[in-house]
Amino acid sequence: METLKKEKFVRPMSGYVMLAVALAMIAFFIYNVSVNNQQVWLMIVSGVVLLVSFIIMAGFLVVNPNESSVLVLFGDYIGTVKHNGFFWVNPFYTKKKISLRARNLNSEPIKVNDKIGNPIMIGIVLVWKVQDTFKAAFEVDDYIHYVEIQSEAAIRKLAGHYPYDNFDDEQSEITLRSGGEEVNHVLEAELTERLERSGIDVIEARISYLAYSSEIANAMLRRQQASAIIAARVKIVEGAVSMVEMALEQLSAKKLVDLDEEKKAAMVSNLMVVLCSDKDASPVINTGTLHQ
């Protein structure tokens, strides 16, 4: 016979009815003990009634909002109660409470290697909840611990597919640092696939921490600073060249100064020094001619 591997829902009878029955049995016992304590057979019946009332009380079940209870009878899955309220079930049922509320997993940053082998520190925030109580209760041993372990495995796999940035992999269009929503989408898909066995619904998954590992962080920071300086210098040179070109064109068009090639070269050199220098230029006044 094939074992049932599907969640099913049950709605037990109201607990208030059986509570009234149990209280009536206890009242019956108290009355007989206090009034008819001389009749042995009635005392035996009263004791049996009291024992039954205690057994009935073992069947009371309270299910809070966004909570469920998995019912098992001697190893046989009976069903799951997802309706909130006060119920009564078979006293011999084993009742396992499973929360249906959304939960957060803020993983500690772990050291992994990215696609090109750089050691990095990466952590994620995962929002999840139990979707299938049967799988959460019976397909895995501890579904909370399962979520933690599989989340770490998904992080390691994600980091191995993308570089941290495109400094060493210029052909890479997607990186962990700049991938944004696309990388988060891949992470969500990976976690959804891994956690489906345990009946977990992945609501959201995002990278919350990303940095180079401490042993290479300083070197990478210097490299990023050097790249930024080079990029800034390129822009400065481009602007200086365009300004010198514009100055020569306007001087030539307005015929303010007649410059030969040697004078143009000297002018270009002076302008480039002034425009590209990272310090303020110190002017020198020439009281003679251009040739002195």
Secondary structure as a PSIPRED ss2 file (coil, helix, strand):
# PSIPRED VFORMAT (PSIPRED V4.0)

   1 M C   1.000  0.000  0.000
   2 E C   1.000  0.000  0.000
   3 T C   1.000  0.000  0.000
   4 L C   1.000  0.000  0.000
   5 K C   1.000  0.000  0.000
   6 K C   1.000  0.000  0.000
   7 E C   1.000  0.000  0.000
   8 K C   1.000  0.000  0.000
   9 F E   0.000  0.000  1.000
  10 V C   1.000  0.000  0.000
  11 R C   1.000  0.000  0.000
  12 P C   1.000  0.000  0.000
  13 M E   0.000  0.000  1.000
  14 S E   0.000  0.000  1.000
  15 G H   0.000  1.000  0.000
  16 Y H   0.000  1.000  0.000
  17 V H   0.000  1.000  0.000
  18 M H   0.000  1.000  0.000
  19 L H   0.000  1.000  0.000
  20 A H   0.000  1.000  0.000
  21 V H   0.000  1.000  0.000
  22 A H   0.000  1.000  0.000
  23 L H   0.000  1.000  0.000
  24 A H   0.000  1.000  0.000
  25 M H   0.000  1.000  0.000
  26 I H   0.000  1.000  0.000
  27 A H   0.000  1.000  0.000
  28 F H   0.000  1.000  0.000
  29 F H   0.000  1.000  0.000
  30 I H   0.000  1.000  0.000
  31 Y H   0.000  1.000  0.000
  32 N H   0.000  1.000  0.000
  33 V H   0.000  1.000  0.000
  34 S H   0.000  1.000  0.000
  35 V H   0.000  1.000  0.000
  36 N C   1.000  0.000  0.000
  37 N C   1.000  0.000  0.000
  38 Q C   1.000  0.000  0.000
  39 Q C   1.000  0.000  0.000
  40 V H   0.000  1.000  0.000
  41 W H   0.000  1.000  0.000
  42 L H   0.000  1.000  0.000
  43 M H   0.000  1.000  0.000
  44 I H   0.000  1.000  0.000
  45 V H   0.000  1.000  0.000
  46 S H   0.000  1.000  0.000
  47 G H   0.000  1.000  0.000
  48 V H   0.000  1.000  0.000
  49 V H   0.000  1.000  0.000
  50 L H   0.000  1.000  0.000
  51 L H   0.000  1.000  0.000
  52 V H   0.000  1.000  0.000
  53 S H   0.000  1.000  0.000
  54 F H   0.000  1.000  0.000
  55 I H   0.000  1.000  0.000
  56 I H   0.000  1.000  0.000
  57 M H   0.000  1.000  0.000
  58 A C   1.000  0.000  0.000
  59 G C   1.000  0.000  0.000
  60 F E   0.000  0.000  1.000
  61 L E   0.000  0.000  1.000
  62 V E   0.000  0.000  1.000
  63 V E   0.000  0.000  1.000
  64 N C   1.000  0.000  0.000
  65 P C   1.000  0.000  0.000
  66 N C   1.000  0.000  0.000
  67 E E   0.000  0.000  1.000
  68 S E   0.000  0.000  1.000
  69 S E   0.000  0.000  1.000
  70 V E   0.000  0.000  1.000
  71 L E   0.000  0.000  1.000
  72 V E   0.000  0.000  1.000
  73 L E   0.000  0.000  1.000
  74 F C   1.000  0.000  0.000
  75 G C   1.000  0.000  0.000
  76 D E   0.000  0.000  1.000
  77 Y E   0.000  0.000  1.000
  78 I E   0.000  0.000  1.000
  79 G E   0.000  0.000  1.000
  80 T E   0.000  0.000  1.000
  81 V E   0.000  0.000  1.000
  82 K C   1.000  0.000  0.000
  83 H C   1.000  0.000  0.000
  84 N C   1.000  0.000  0.000
  85 G E   0.000  0.000  1.000
  86 F E   0.000  0.000  1.000
  87 F E   0.000  0.000  1.000
  88 W E   0.000  0.000  1.000
  89 V C   1.000  0.000  0.000
  90 N C   1.000  0.000  0.000
  91 P C   1.000  0.000  0.000
  92 F C   1.000  0.000  0.000
  93 Y C   1.000  0.000  0.000
  94 T E   0.000  0.000  1.000
  95 K E   0.000  0.000  1.000
  96 K E   0.000  0.000  1.000
  97 K E   0.000  0.000  1.000
  98 I E   0.000  0.000  1.000
  99 S E   0.000  0.000  1.000
 100 L C   1.000  0.000  0.000
 101 R C   1.000  0.000  0.000
 102 A C   1.000  0.000  0.000
 103 R E   0.000  0.000  1.000
 104 N E   0.000  0.000  1.000
 105 L E   0.000  0.000  1.000
 106 N E   0.000  0.000  1.000
 107 S C   1.000  0.000  0.000
 108 E C   1.000  0.000  0.000
 109 P C   1.000  0.000  0.000
 110 I E   0.000  0.000  1.000
 111 K E   0.000  0.000  1.000
 112 V E   0.000  0.000  1.000
 113 N E   0.000  0.000  1.000
 114 D C   1.000  0.000  0.000
 115 K C   1.000  0.000  0.000
 116 I C   1.000  0.000  0.000
 117 G C   1.000  0.000  0.000
 118 N C   1.000  0.000  0.000
 119 P E   0.000  0.000  1.000
 120 I E   0.000  0.000  1.000
 121 M E   0.000  0.000  1.000
 122 I E   0.000  0.000  1.000
 123 G E   0.000  0.000  1.000
 124 I E   0.000  0.000  1.000
 125 V E   0.000  0.000  1.000
 126 L E   0.000  0.000  1.000
 127 V E   0.000  0.000  1.000
 128 W E   0.000  0.000  1.000
 129 K E   0.000  0.000  1.000
 130 V E   0.000  0.000  1.000
 131 Q C   1.000  0.000  0.000
 132 D C   1.000  0.000  0.000
 133 T H   0.000  1.000  0.000
 134 F H   0.000  1.000  0.000
 135 K H   0.000  1.000  0.000
 136 A H   0.000  1.000  0.000
 137 A H   0.000  1.000  0.000
 138 F H   0.000  1.000  0.000
 139 E C   1.000  0.000  0.000
 140 V C   1.000  0.000  0.000
 141 D C   1.000  0.000  0.000
 142 D C   1.000  0.000  0.000
 143 Y H   0.000  1.000  0.000
 144 I H   0.000  1.000  0.000
 145 H H   0.000  1.000  0.000
 146 Y H   0.000  1.000  0.000
 147 V H   0.000  1.000  0.000
 148 E H   0.000  1.000  0.000
 149 I H   0.000  1.000  0.000
 150 Q H   0.000  1.000  0.000
 151 S H   0.000  1.000  0.000
 152 E H   0.000  1.000  0.000
 153 A H   0.000  1.000  0.000
 154 A H   0.000  1.000  0.000
 155 I H   0.000  1.000  0.000
 156 R H   0.000  1.000  0.000
 157 K H   0.000  1.000  0.000
 158 L H   0.000  1.000  0.000
 159 A H   0.000  1.000  0.000
 160 G H   0.000  1.000  0.000
 161 H H   0.000  1.000  0.000
 162 Y C   1.000  0.000  0.000
 163 P C   1.000  0.000  0.000
 164 Y C   1.000  0.000  0.000
 165 D C   1.000  0.000  0.000
 166 N C   1.000  0.000  0.000
 167 F C   1.000  0.000  0.000
 168 D C   1.000  0.000  0.000
 169 D C   1.000  0.000  0.000
 170 E C   1.000  0.000  0.000
 171 Q C   1.000  0.000  0.000
 172 S C   1.000  0.000  0.000
 173 E C   1.000  0.000  0.000
 174 I C   1.000  0.000  0.000
 175 T C   1.000  0.000  0.000
 176 L C   1.000  0.000  0.000
 177 R C   1.000  0.000  0.000
 178 S C   1.000  0.000  0.000
 179 G C   1.000  0.000  0.000
 180 G C   1.000  0.000  0.000
 181 E H   0.000  1.000  0.000
 182 E H   0.000  1.000  0.000
 183 V H   0.000  1.000  0.000
 184 N H   0.000  1.000  0.000
 185 H H   0.000  1.000  0.000
 186 V H   0.000  1.000  0.000
 187 L H   0.000  1.000  0.000
 188 E H   0.000  1.000  0.000
 189 A H   0.000  1.000  0.000
 190 E H   0.000  1.000  0.000
 191 L H   0.000  1.000  0.000
 192 T H   0.000  1.000  0.000
 193 E H   0.000  1.000  0.000
 194 R H   0.000  1.000  0.000
 195 L H   0.000  1.000  0.000
 196 E H   0.000  1.000  0.000
 197 R H   0.000  1.000  0.000
 198 S H   0.000  1.000  0.000
 199 G C   1.000  0.000  0.000
 200 I E   0.000  0.000  1.000
 201 D E   0.000  0.000  1.000
 202 V E   0.000  0.000  1.000
 203 I E   0.000  0.000  1.000
 204 E E   0.000  0.000  1.000
 205 A E   0.000  0.000  1.000
 206 R E   0.000  0.000  1.000
 207 I E   0.000  0.000  1.000
 208 S E   0.000  0.000  1.000
 209 Y E   0.000  0.000  1.000
 210 L E   0.000  0.000  1.000
 211 A E   0.000  0.000  1.000
 212 Y E   0.000  0.000  1.000
 213 S C   1.000  0.000  0.000
 214 S H   0.000  1.000  0.000
 215 E H   0.000  1.000  0.000
 216 I H   0.000  1.000  0.000
 217 A H   0.000  1.000  0.000
 218 N H   0.000  1.000  0.000
 219 A H   0.000  1.000  0.000
 220 M H   0.000  1.000  0.000
 221 L H   0.000  1.000  0.000
 222 R H   0.000  1.000  0.000
 223 R H   0.000  1.000  0.000
 224 Q H   0.000  1.000  0.000
 225 Q H   0.000  1.000  0.000
 226 A H   0.000  1.000  0.000
 227 S H   0.000  1.000  0.000
 228 A H   0.000  1.000  0.000
 229 I H   0.000  1.000  0.000
 230 I H   0.000  1.000  0.000
 231 A H   0.000  1.000  0.000
 232 A H   0.000  1.000  0.000
 233 R H   0.000  1.000  0.000
 234 V H   0.000  1.000  0.000
 235 K H   0.000  1.000  0.000
 236 I H   0.000  1.000  0.000
 237 V H   0.000  1.000  0.000
 238 E H   0.000  1.000  0.000
 239 G H   0.000  1.000  0.000
 240 A H   0.000  1.000  0.000
 241 V H   0.000  1.000  0.000
 242 S H   0.000  1.000  0.000
 243 M H   0.000  1.000  0.000
 244 V H   0.000  1.000  0.000
 245 E H   0.000  1.000  0.000
 246 M H   0.000  1.000  0.000
 247 A H   0.000  1.000  0.000
 248 L H   0.000  1.000  0.000
 249 E H   0.000  1.000  0.000
 250 Q H   0.000  1.000  0.000
 251 L H   0.000  1.000  0.000
 252 S H   0.000  1.000  0.000
 253 A H   0.000  1.000  0.000
 254 K H   0.000  1.000  0.000
 255 K C   1.000  0.000  0.000
 256 L C   1.000  0.000  0.000
 257 V C   1.000  0.000  0.000
 258 D C   1.000  0.000  0.000
 259 L C   1.000  0.000  0.000
 260 D C   1.000  0.000  0.000
 261 E H   0.000  1.000  0.000
 262 E H   0.000  1.000  0.000
 263 K H   0.000  1.000  0.000
 264 K H   0.000  1.000  0.000
 265 A H   0.000  1.000  0.000
 266 A H   0.000  1.000  0.000
 267 M H   0.000  1.000  0.000
 268 V H   0.000  1.000  0.000
 269 S H   0.000  1.000  0.000
 270 N H   0.000  1.000  0.000
 271 L H   0.000  1.000  0.000
 272 M H   0.000  1.000  0.000
 273 V H   0.000  1.000  0.000
 274 V H   0.000  1.000  0.000
 275 L H   0.000  1.000  0.000
 276 C H   0.000  1.000  0.000
 277 S C   1.000  0.000  0.000
 278 D C   1.000  0.000  0.000
 279 K C   1.000  0.000  0.000
 280 D C   1.000  0.000  0.000
 281 A C   1.000  0.000  0.000
 282 S C   1.000  0.000  0.000
 283 P C   1.000  0.000  0.000
 284 V C   1.000  0.000  0.000
 285 I C   1.000  0.000  0.000
 286 N C   1.000  0.000  0.000
 287 T C   1.000  0.000  0.000
 288 G C   1.000  0.000  0.000
 289 T C   1.000  0.000  0.000
 290 L C   1.000  0.000  0.000
 291 H C   1.000  0.000  0.000
 292 Q C   1.000  0.000  0.000
